[in-house]
């Protein structure tokens, strides 16, 4: 889709980003919201404003309308003797594309933009907690199984 622009989000995009997450979680996922849509928009805007150093958001825009989003969470790591400078890991988070744009490669473009940002920042590794539907995309983009990646609580 040549008419879709992938770009860094701006503060004024956050209400639309919140609406996408609401659609994904509530409308499509059946989650019971704990706040009104307006309160959620405010919460998303506040989160983005409070975390510019640890979270980056990119959006997919068509005809001045935000129809996709993806977030990159960044974690600073302690220095090691062989890497005494800045150490960083990254995590792809909250990738969502509006149904109007699905199947056109927009998710791939969003995630690629995040991976480019992680590389530019010098992230040692980038992880993702994928849905079943997203696994193929992530594997095509170079993600693979990590033998010792553990989580608490375990899922399986």
C-alpha positions, 0 to 999 in steps of 0.5 A: 500500500503505497498510500500508507505512511509509517512514521514515528508517532506524535503526541496528537496521535495518542488518542487514535492509538488509544482507539486502536488498542480499545478496538483490539482489546474491547471490541475484537477481544471482548475485554471488559474496560475499566475506564471510559474511552475518553479516560483511556485516551487520556491514559494513553496520552499520559503514558506516552508523555511520561515514557519517551526514553523507554517507549517508542511508538510508530504509526501507520497513517493513510489519508491523515488517519492513524490505522496501525501502531506498534510500540518498542519498549527499551530496557537499560542494562547494567554495564559489563566489563567487556561492554562498559558503555550503554547497554540496551535491550528492546521488546516489540509490543502492541502491534495492531493494524486496523482491519481495513489495512490487514493483509497488505504488509502494514504490520511488517512495515511497522515492525521493521521500523521498530527493528530499525530503531532498535538497531540504531539505538544499539539494542543487544537484542530485540524480543517479542511476545507474539500471538499465534497469528503474528508468529510467522511474520516475526520469524520472517523478520529474523526472530527465533526461539531463545533456549533460555528465555524464561518468564514468570509465570510460565504460560504453558 
